[in-house]
């Protein structure tokens, strides 16, 4: 197969959603993917040549040249034309993917075919993570995944999850709350995901943990993006609770079979109310 270069100048979530494009093109090309983050975001897919380096002087951030074999996977290119209607959502990424496929002369896969997939069997420390999560599943009535880290984009407001988790974990002591950052003075049924993964960075590992959780809570950034895998989105027994700027960004895949709850009211009482009513 011919080689093709994909690149993205932005954050972990942007790279993760680029899986829609890598999954579409991997049947037609050998993919070289350039970004500026630690080179473990495609650890599960060794057929993708992941190249982590400073790409500012190599590839144009604001446009793309797929006909010449250089594909920008960022949906903000061309003056945000891909996000004007659907914001930062699956729908916007799918429109970008359609344009890329049309330019390259290949058939655009169906939506379900490009929902992000992670080959968890290939990621670091997975056997130990499986064992720990299985033990937690047998111990607790429910597992609740909460992406608690700071938001690095405008899709959501940066509020502190600590008092919310403290309250909820006291209220539901039969539930295990798996958070993605260190917090102080928490109950014993709150676990930092890094204590389970024992890996840094651990976004793919956290993604696996989310597939074993009953409820997934977060904002449109960071580890929450990595929970948007086909295995979760097409699971009718799964509940997503999102706090984000717009409905499109809060309910990232609008055809999700999983239950989707969204709010852009960041008052602590409202956040707690939304969660308690849906877990």
Order of alpha helices (4+ residues) and beta strands (2+ residues): beta-alpha-alpha-beta-beta-beta-alpha-alpha-alpha-alpha-beta-alpha-beta-beta-alpha-alpha-beta-alpha-beta-alpha-beta-alpha
